[in-house]
Amino acid sequence: MAKLLFAGTHGVEDPTKAGLVFLATKGGKEAGHDVAVALLGDGTILMDQTIRDSVLPVGIPPLKDLFQFVIDNKIPVYV
């Protein structure tokens, strides 16, 4: 099992890139790895639930669903 830290630097200005970090985190967790997320720069705005719930990436699940996976699995989020 690997330890993986996924860093997100995008916020509402690029919803797809903002969602990718959480999609990768979900995939890592489902594959059995020890995962965590670090939000930097514009990505820190995603900690606000109202903003997070409005982010709709293209081609992947809404950010609110991906973030809920992080919460449900007690994955650390560093800001």
Backbone as JSON, one array per atom type, in Angstrom:
{
  "sequence": "MAKLLFAGTHGVEDPTKAGLVFLATKGGKEAGHDVAVALLGDGTILMDQTIRDSVLPVGIPPLKDLFQFVIDNKIPVYV",
  "N": [[0.85, -1.18, 0.0], [0.64, 2.13, -0.93], [1.48, 5.48, 0.13], [-0.24, 8.3, -0.67], [-0.35, 11.67, -1.67], [-2.48, 14.0, -2.86], [-2.44, 16.96, -4.64], [-4.29, 19.89, -4.98], [-4.76, 22.72, -6.91], [-6.59, 24.27, -8.14], [-9.66, 26.12, -8.35], [-12.93, 27.39, -8.51], [-12.53, 28.58, -10.96], [-11.69, 26.73, -12.79], [-13.48, 24.19, -13.03], [-13.28, 21.46, -13.77], [-10.56, 20.72, -13.47], [-10.44, 21.25, -10.76], [-12.05, 19.22, -9.76], [-10.67, 16.93, -10.5], [-8.57, 16.3, -8.72], [-9.92, 15.28, -6.53], [-11.22, 13.14, -7.67], [-9.03, 11.53, -8.35], [-8.08, 11.04, -5.78], [-10.2, 9.55, -4.74], [-10.04, 7.29, -6.41], [-7.51, 6.34, -5.66], [-7.96, 5.67, -2.97], [-9.94, 3.7, -3.26], [-8.41, 1.78, -4.48], [-6.96, 0.87, -2.42], [-4.96, 2.36, -1.23], [-3.23, 4.57, 1.07], [-4.42, 7.68, 1.4], [-4.39, 11.3, 0.96], [-5.41, 14.74, 0.76], [-4.2, 17.85, -0.42], [-4.96, 21.19, -0.47], [-4.2, 24.02, -2.26], [-3.46, 27.49, -2.92], [-5.77, 28.74, -5.25], [-7.35, 26.53, -4.86], [-8.09, 26.37, -2.18], [-10.52, 27.6, -1.74], [-12.41, 25.7, -2.12], [-13.07, 24.55, 0.25], [-15.23, 25.79, 1.29], [-18.51, 24.98, 1.71], [-20.8, 25.88, 0.28], [-19.74, 26.97, -2.05], [-18.33, 24.73, -3.0], [-20.44, 22.95, -3.51], [-21.47, 24.01, -5.81], [-19.74, 23.51, -7.85], [-19.27, 22.02, -10.9], [-17.72, 19.71, -12.53], [-16.6, 18.77, -15.86], [-17.48, 15.78, -17.35], [-16.94, 14.17, -15.14], [-18.05, 13.13, -11.82], [-20.11, 15.45, -9.86], [-18.49, 17.89, -7.77], [-19.39, 18.0, -5.13], [-20.23, 15.38, -4.61], [-17.86, 13.91, -4.9], [-16.34, 15.08, -2.87], [-17.86, 14.36, -0.69], [-17.31, 11.65, -0.57], [-14.68, 11.8, 0.34], [-15.1, 12.85, 2.89], [-16.74, 10.82, 4.04], [-14.94, 8.7, 4.11], [-13.05, 9.58, 5.81], [-10.74, 10.92, 4.92], [-7.83, 12.79, 5.12], [-7.73, 16.34, 4.66], [-5.68, 18.84, 3.77], [-5.07, 22.26, 4.21]],
  "CA": [[0.0, 0.0, 0.0], [1.4, 3.37, -1.05], [0.94, 6.7, 0.72], [-0.38, 9.25, -1.77], [-0.86, 13.01, -1.37], [-2.95, 14.64, -4.09], [-2.45, 18.41, -4.45], [-5.21, 20.62, -5.84], [-4.48, 24.17, -6.95], [-7.63, 24.95, -8.91], [-10.95, 26.31, -7.7], [-14.09, 27.55, -9.38], [-12.14, 29.07, -12.28], [-11.56, 25.55, -13.66], [-14.15, 23.16, -12.25], [-12.83, 20.1, -14.1], [-9.29, 20.51, -12.77], [-10.74, 21.21, -9.32], [-12.61, 17.92, -9.45], [-9.75, 15.83, -10.79], [-7.79, 15.92, -7.53], [-10.78, 14.46, -5.69], [-11.44, 11.89, -8.4], [-7.81, 10.74, -8.17], [-8.07, 10.62, -4.38], [-11.19, 8.47, -4.63], [-9.46, 6.12, -7.06], [-6.43, 5.83, -4.82], [-8.55, 5.04, -1.78], [-10.61, 2.47, -3.69], [-7.36, 0.83, -4.83], [-6.37, 0.38, -1.18], [-3.83, 3.17, -0.79], [-3.41, 5.57, 2.12], [-4.46, 8.91, 0.61], [-4.71, 12.58, 1.57], [-5.56, 15.84, -0.2], [-3.7, 19.17, -0.03], [-5.52, 22.26, -1.3], [-3.28, 25.16, -2.27], [-3.84, 28.6, -3.78], [-7.19, 28.86, -5.57], [-8.05, 25.33, -4.4], [-8.56, 26.49, -0.81], [-11.9, 28.06, -1.75], [-13.28, 24.53, -2.17], [-13.45, 24.15, 1.61], [-16.53, 26.41, 1.55], [-19.49, 24.03, 1.19], [-21.68, 26.52, -0.7], [-18.98, 27.03, -3.31], [-18.04, 23.35, -3.42], [-21.67, 22.34, -4.04], [-21.8, 24.6, -7.12], [-18.7, 23.15, -8.82], [-19.7, 20.91, -11.75], [-16.69, 19.36, -13.51], [-17.06, 18.16, -17.1], [-17.12, 14.38, -17.56], [-16.74, 13.45, -13.88], [-19.13, 13.47, -10.89], [-20.06, 16.76, -9.21], [-17.51, 17.98, -6.69], [-20.01, 17.7, -3.83], [-20.24, 13.93, -4.44], [-16.48, 13.48, -4.68], [-15.92, 15.55, -1.55], [-18.57, 13.55, 0.3], [-16.52, 10.42, -0.45], [-13.53, 12.15, 1.19], [-15.63, 12.96, 4.27], [-17.21, 9.5, 4.49], [-13.79, 7.82, 4.31], [-12.14, 10.24, 6.77], [-9.5, 11.23, 4.23], [-7.35, 14.11, 5.53], [-7.64, 17.43, 3.7], [-4.79, 19.87, 4.3], [-5.26, 23.56, 3.54]],
  "C": [[0.89, 1.24, 0.0], [0.71, 4.49, -0.26], [0.94, 7.75, -0.36], [-0.96, 10.56, -1.26], [-1.22, 13.65, -2.7], [-3.09, 16.14, -3.82], [-3.37, 19.05, -5.47], [-4.96, 22.1, -5.76], [-5.55, 24.95, -7.7], [-8.93, 25.03, -8.13], [-12.04, 26.45, -8.73], [-13.74, 28.04, -10.78], [-11.93, 27.94, -13.29], [-12.15, 24.35, -12.94], [-13.67, 21.74, -12.54], [-11.51, 19.8, -13.41], [-9.48, 20.48, -11.26], [-11.26, 19.84, -8.92], [-11.63, 16.77, -9.62], [-8.96, 15.37, -9.57], [-8.63, 15.01, -6.63], [-11.12, 13.14, -6.36], [-10.22, 10.97, -8.24], [-7.7, 10.22, -6.74], [-9.02, 9.45, -4.17], [-10.64, 7.19, -5.24], [-8.35, 5.5, -6.24], [-6.95, 5.1, -3.59], [-9.2, 3.71, -2.15], [-9.61, 1.38, -4.08], [-6.6, 0.33, -3.59], [-5.19, 1.18, -0.66], [-4.23, 4.11, 0.34], [-3.31, 6.93, 1.44], [-4.78, 10.13, 1.48], [-4.77, 13.62, 0.46], [-4.93, 17.1, 0.4], [-4.29, 20.18, -1.0], [-4.65, 23.5, -1.13], [-3.84, 26.26, -3.17], [-5.34, 28.7, -3.97], [-8.0, 27.66, -5.09], [-8.62, 25.45, -3.0], [-10.02, 26.92, -0.72], [-12.88, 26.89, -1.72], [-13.66, 24.02, -0.79], [-14.79, 24.77, 2.0], [-17.61, 25.53, 0.9], [-20.41, 24.64, 0.13], [-21.0, 26.6, -2.06], [-18.75, 25.64, -3.86], [-19.27, 22.7, -4.06], [-22.03, 22.87, -5.43], [-20.8, 24.21, -8.21], [-19.11, 21.88, -9.57], [-18.64, 20.63, -12.81], [-17.32, 18.71, -14.75], [-16.57, 16.72, -17.16], [-16.84, 13.57, -16.31], [-17.86, 13.87, -12.92], [-19.0, 14.89, -10.31], [-19.1, 16.75, -8.02], [-18.13, 17.64, -5.34], [-20.04, 16.2, -3.57], [-18.84, 13.39, -4.16], [-15.99, 13.88, -3.3], [-16.61, 14.75, -0.45], [-17.86, 12.21, 0.51], [-15.32, 10.65, 0.47], [-13.97, 12.21, 2.65], [-15.99, 11.59, 4.82], [-16.05, 8.55, 4.81], [-12.72, 8.43, 5.22], [-10.76, 10.48, 6.17], [-9.05, 12.63, 4.66], [-7.31, 15.1, 4.37], [-6.82, 18.53, 4.36], [-4.95, 21.14, 3.5], [-4.14, 24.48, 3.94]]
}
